[in-house]
């Protein structure tokens, strides 16, 4: 081990901070010395995550997101800069993914029983949601970053659940850096971002979860350093309807839950917001279109495909060059 890492590691202690938010828990594991004000850091991390929740949650009637959803068509609504940043990224990924990622799926999410309006599919609401689903989100949502406003050009309902948690992790990373932390791993519900490496110089090792329905198991390990990772899959949030299992991710092009044999998609990116959005986009796009899309954009991505009783790995970038991930 290089001497500078040995000295840095000797001065640091491993600390884990955590708290509830967004229906789950956030955490931050860091290597820091005694000069760091842990109470202030805990407060600022919790505030950063809660702020994202207060702005973008479809479960909070008074969130900025729900204010936009209740606003009439063609009305300009003032929203926080953070929400504008997330909406801009969501619309960009929507365009680059040929509509596989869509922030305008709010009505579909609710109609299929995955939103705040019920926990079972609504046979009456589903066809209505299909008819109101816009074909091009960018043409139906207008942003004014200078004025800090957003305008719906169609009677749509926004849903940022496929990107907001990743953004919250990025906000945590920013808070850590503002407090002078150089070695940390921030996480929220499986979305992770590394700030630097560990104080020892080693990368942060994080588990890749096996997409199993009835238990939590590790399939492999991913090493992170100044990098974010996110995973989307068909195995955590789902509904059983008539003997069929419906995944919570909406395919806006089929107006229905995704059903293409993809068990999970894992993406590495410089920001967790980007990684979060692209895991959803590639999960919806499926193995053929999704892999071609990821290859065209030079992404680091791992698809786990269901084949009979087993799984097949399809990887690009770091996942393609590395040895196969195994439990």
N, C-alpha and C positions, 0 to 999 in steps of 0.2 A: 504494500500500500504506500503511495507517495506520502512524504513527510507532512505536507500541508494538510492532507486529509486526516492524518493521524492526530495532528494538533487540533484541528477543527472539531473532530469527533470527540476528543477528550473534553472539550469545553462545552459540549452540547448534551442535553438530555432529551430523551424521547417522550413526547407529550401527545396525548390524544384529547381533543375537544369535540363535543358533539351536542346535538339538541334536536328537538322535533320541528318539523315544518313540512308543508305540502303533503300531508298524509303519510309521511315517512320520516327519516332522520338524516340529518347532514352530519358529516364528520370531517375532522382535519387532524391528520397525524403529522407532527413536525419535529424537527431537531432544532432546538434553540437553547441559548444560554440563560442565565438567571436574570439578565437585564430586561427581558421581555415581560411586559405587563399582560399576564394571562387573562385577568378579568376584563380588561379593555378589549383584548383580542376576541375573547368569547362573545362579548356583547356585540362587537362590530360584525363578526361572522354571522351571528344569529339575525342581526338587523338586515344584513345584505340579502340573506335567503328569504326572510319574511317580507322584505320589500318586493321581491319578485313575485312572491305568492299573492300579496295584496294587489299588485298591479295586474297580474295575468291569469289568475285562477278563474276557471269557469264554475267553480263551486262556491265562490264568494259573490253574493248578489251585488255588493258595492265595489267590486274590483273595477279597475279601468277597462279591462276587457269586456265586462258585462255592460258597462256604460255604453261602449261602442256597439255592442250587440243590440241594445235596446234603442239606439238612436235611429231615427228615420233615414231612409235612403237619401243620399245627396247632402246630408248634414255633416258639417265639419265638427269633429270632436277633439278637444284638447287632451293629449295623453302625455305621460312622462317620456323623457328622452330614452330611457331604458327600453320601454315598450316599442318605441319607434325603431330602435336598433334591432330588436328581435323580429319585428314585422318585416323590416327591410331584408334581413337575412332569410326569413321564411319565404318571402316572395322570390328572392334570387334562387333559392334551392328549388322552389316550385318550377321556375322557368328552366333551370338546368336539368331537372329530372323529368322533363316532359309531363309534368303534372302528377308524378308519383307522390311527391310531398305536397300537401295542400293545407294551408292554414284556414280554409273556409269549410271545414267538414263538421262544424259544430252541430248542425241539425242532424246529420247522419249519425254522429256519435250518440246523441240523445235518443234518436229513434231506435237504434239498435241496443239500447240499454246499458251503454257504457258512460253516460254522463250524469249530470246532477238531477235529471228529470225522471229517473227510474232505473231499475236494475234488470229489466227484461225487455226484449224486443217488442215494439209497439207496431202491430200489423197495420194500423191506420196511419201512423206517422211516417213509416218507411217510404211509401210511394210519394208522399208529399215532400219529404226530404230529398228524394231522388230528383223530383221535378225542379226543386229550387237550387240544386247543387250547381254552381257556376262552372263553366267549362274552362275558364281562364281567370285565375285568381288575380293576376297582375292587372287585368283590365277592369276588375270589379273592386279593387281596393287601391285607393290613392293616398299617398303619403306626402306631407309637407313638413320636411325636417326642419326648415327654418322657423316656421310658425309653431311647430310642435303639434301638428294635428293630423288626423286620419279621417278619411271619408269613404263610406261604402257607396258604390254605384249600383248595387243590386241588393235585394233583401236577403242577405247571407248572415250566417253566424260564425264568427271566428272561434277557433280553438287552437291554442298554442301549446298544448300538452306534449307535443312531439319535439319541442325545442326549448321550452322555458326552463326545465330542470338543468339542461346543459348550460344555459346562460347563467343560472344561479351558481353553478360550480365555477364558471369563469369569474363571477363577482367575488366568490370566496377567494379565488386565487389572487385577485386584485387586492383584496383586503389584507391577505397574508403578506404580499409584497409591500404594501403601504406600511405595515408594521415592521418591515425590515427582515422578514422571514425569507431565507434563501433555500431552505430544504423542507419541502412539505408535500403532502398528498391530500387533496381536497376531494370529497365525494358526497354524492347525494343520490340515493336509490340506484346505485350501480353505475352512475356516470362519474367519471374520475378525471382529475387533472393534476399532473405533477408540476410542482414549482421546483425547478432544479432537480438534483439528485439527492440521495441521502447524504448526511454530513460525512459519512465514510467514503463517499465517492461512488458507491454502488447505486445502480438504478433502483427505483421503487418497483417491487414485484407485486403484481395484482393478479388475482385469480380470474380466469375465464370460466364462467359458470356453464355447466353442462345443461342443455335445454331439456330438463326432465320435468314431468308434470307433477309428480307426487313427492319429490324430495329435492333438497339442494345438494349439489355435488360439483366438484371442481373438475373441469376437463383439461385445463392447462394453465400456464402462467405467462403473463405479458409483462415486459419490462418497460417502464416509463421514465423519461427524463425530459422535462420541459415539453410535455406532450399530454394530450387528452385522449380518452377512450370512452366509447359508449357502445351499448349493445341493446338491440331490440329483438324481440322474439314472440313466439306464439304460445309460450308455456307458462306465463305468470298470470296475467289478467285475462280471463276467458269466461264464457258462459256456456252452460250445457242446455241446449234447446233441442228437444225431440231426439235425443241420443247423439246429436252432433255438437262438437266443441267449436265455439266461435271465438277467434282471437280478437283482442280489443282494438287492434290497429285497423283503421278504415282504408280500403282501397277506393279512392274517390272516382276512379275510372270505371269501377264496377258497381259503385254505390253500395258496397257491402264489405263486411270484414274480410281481411286478406286471407286467401286460401290457395297457396301455390307450392306447398311442400317445403317452404323455407322454415326451418326451426328457429334460427337466429342469425343476425348479422352484426358483426363487430367492426367498428371503424376507428382508426387512429387519425387524429387531426391536431392542428396547433391550438384550436379552441374547442372547448367542450360543446359550445352551441352548434358549431358546424358538425362535429361528430354526432351529436344527438339527432339533428335534422336528417343527416345522410343515412343513419341507420334505419330510420323510418322510410325514407325514400327508396333505399335499396331493398328493404324487406318487401315493400309493395311492388317494386319493379320485378322482383323474382330473379332466379339464377341466371337466366339468359340475358335479358335486357339489363338487369342490374350489374352483372359482371362486365358487360360491354361498356356500360356507362361509367363504372368505376375505373376500368382500364383506360378509357378515353381521357379521364380526368387525373390519372396518375395517383389513385388513392390506395391507401393501405387498408384492405378489407378482407374479412373472413366470413364466408357463408357456411353455415352448417345446415345441410339438407337432410330431410327424413327420407330414408329408403328402407322400406320394410320395417324391421325392428331396430335398425341401426342408423348411423349418421355418416354422411359423406362430407368431407371438408373441401371447400373450394376457396383458395386464397390468392390475393394479389399483393404486390409490394412487399412489405416486411413479412406478411403472412405467407406469401408465395415462396420467398427465399428461405424462410426458416424451416426447421424440421417440423414435421406434423405434430400438432398439439395432442397430447394424450393425458389421460387422468394419471 
